[in-house]
Each structure stands twice: as C-alpha cells, then as structure tokens.
C-alpha cells in the first residue's frame, strides 16, 4: 500500500479535511452523549421502552461510526490504497469492504 502523509490537506469525498471532520464528529458525539446517557432515559417508561430508546441511541452511534469508516475507506482508495488494504484493515475480505463502503450510504453491514 502506498502511503502519503497529508495531515490537513487530506480530503474526504465531500471535500472536508479528515482532521476537521473528525473534530466535528467528536464535538457532536460529546454533545449527543450528554443528552442520551443512561441517566437521561425517562424512567417512567416501561422497561422495554427504555431499552428501545437506548437501542436507538446505540444504533445511531454505530451508523455514525460506519459513515466515518466508509469515508476513510474511500479516501484511502482515492489516495492509492486498494480495497484489499481496506478489507485487511477492517478484518474482512476486499469484496465485502468494497460492497460496504465503495459508495456513500452503500454499506451492507447493518
């Protein structure tokens, strides 16, 4: 795999530097976690509903992380990496990685 270090110049598909994108993501995740911690779940809800509220929050976090993985995978390929490299990094075969992340929103993992 060819690697090149371009800290602030490396761009994601939508033209945002990786560092800026990840910084915004961390800020939004910190804000989100303050609003959806276990103590923020309405305890007057029946327990199954509490679990569903928590499940929804976890699924949203997984989707956010999967979106980041896709952006980083596409960026790696655009900068000279291969889908084999991406798959190896994600502990999956290249076909699965490509199917999941080749197009924005095209993930097939969840």
KEDOLUM-949037 format. One record per residue (C-alpha): x, y, z; residue in one letter; residue number from 1. Coordinates in steps of 0.05 Angstrom, whole numbers. Example, Ala and Ser with C-alpha at 12.3 -4.5 7.8 and 13.67 -1.06 7.14 Angstrom:
BEGIN
PT       c1       c2       c3   residuo   num
PT      246      -90      156         A     1
PT      273      -21      143         S     2
% end
This chain:
BEGIN
PT       c1       c2       c3   residuo   num
PT        0        0        0         X     1
PT       26       69      -18         X     2
PT       20      117       40         X     3
PT       28      192       40         X     4
PT       22      238       99         X     5
PT      -20      299       83         X     6
PT      -47      319      152         X     7
PT      -91      378      138         X     8
PT      -93      371       62         X     9
PT     -122      301       60         X    10
PT     -193      307       38         X    11
PT     -253      263       47         X    12
PT     -301      252      -11         X    13
PT     -342      312        7         X    14
PT     -281      357        9         X    15
PT     -271      365       84         X    16
PT     -202      353      115         X    17
PT     -202      289      157         X    18
PT     -178      328      218         X    19
PT     -236      377      213         X    20
PT     -287      322      201         X    21
PT     -263      281      260         X    22
PT     -260      342      305         X    23
PT     -332      360      288         X    24
PT     -353      288      299         X    25
PT     -321      285      368         X    26
PT     -355      350      388         X    27
PT     -423      326      364         X    28
PT     -413      258      398         X    29
PT     -395      291      464         X    30
PT     -457      335      459         X    31
PT     -500      275      440         X    32
PT     -475      233      497         X    33
PT     -492      287      548         X    34
PT     -564      285      523         X    35
PT     -573      209      518         X    36
PT     -535      179      576         X    37
PT     -568      124      616         X    38
PT     -589      177      667         X    39
PT     -625      214      611         X    40
PT     -673      157      596         X    41
PT     -743      170      621         X    42
PT     -751      121      678         X    43
PT     -826      128      677         X    44
PT     -827       90      612         X    45
PT     -837       15      615         X    46
PT     -771      -22      616         X    47
PT     -778      -49      545         X    48
PT     -787       23      520         X    49
PT     -726       46      559         X    50
PT     -686       -9      525         X    51
PT     -713       12      457         X    52
PT     -693       85      469         X    53
PT     -623       62      489         X    54
PT     -620       16      429         X    55
PT     -639       73      382         X    56
PT     -583      116      410         X    57
PT     -532       59      402         X    58
PT     -555       45      331         X    59
PT     -546      119      314         X    60
PT     -475      117      341         X    61
PT     -460       55      301         X    62
PT     -486       88      238         X    63
PT     -443      149      251         X    64
PT     -381      107      260         X    65
PT     -398       65      198         X    66
PT     -404      130      159         X    67
PT     -335      151      182         X    68
PT     -307       82      164         X    69
PT     -336       90       95         X    70
PT     -308      159       85         X    71
PT     -239      137      108         X    72
PT     -241       74       65         X    73
PT     -259      114        2         X    74
PT     -205      165       20         X    75
PT     -153      110       27         X    76
PT     -171       82      -41         X    77
PT     -171      151      -73         X    78
PT     -101      163      -46         X    79
PT      -72       99      -74         X    80
PT      -94       44      -26         X    81
PT     -131      -17      -52         X    82
PT     -196      -49      -29         X    83
PT     -152     -107       -6         X    84
PT     -116      -59       40         X    85
PT     -182      -31       65         X    86
PT     -210     -101       77         X    87
PT     -148     -122      114         X    88
PT     -153      -61      159         X    89
PT     -225      -78      174         X    90
PT     -213     -153      182         X    91
PT     -257     -171      123         X    92
PT     -244     -192       51         X    93
PT     -237     -139       -3         X    94
PT     -304     -155      -36         X    95
PT     -342     -145       29         X    96
PT     -305      -80       43         X    97
PT     -318      -54      -26         X    98
PT     -391      -72      -25         X    99
PT     -400      -39       43         X   100
PT     -361       25       31         X   101
PT     -350       39      -43         X   102
PT     -409       88      -46         X   103
PT     -433      135        8         X   104
PT     -491      104       45         X   105
PT     -478       38        9         X   106
PT     -459       -2       70         X   107
PT     -486      -72       74         X   108
PT     -461      -88      143         X   109
PT     -520      -67      185         X   110
% end
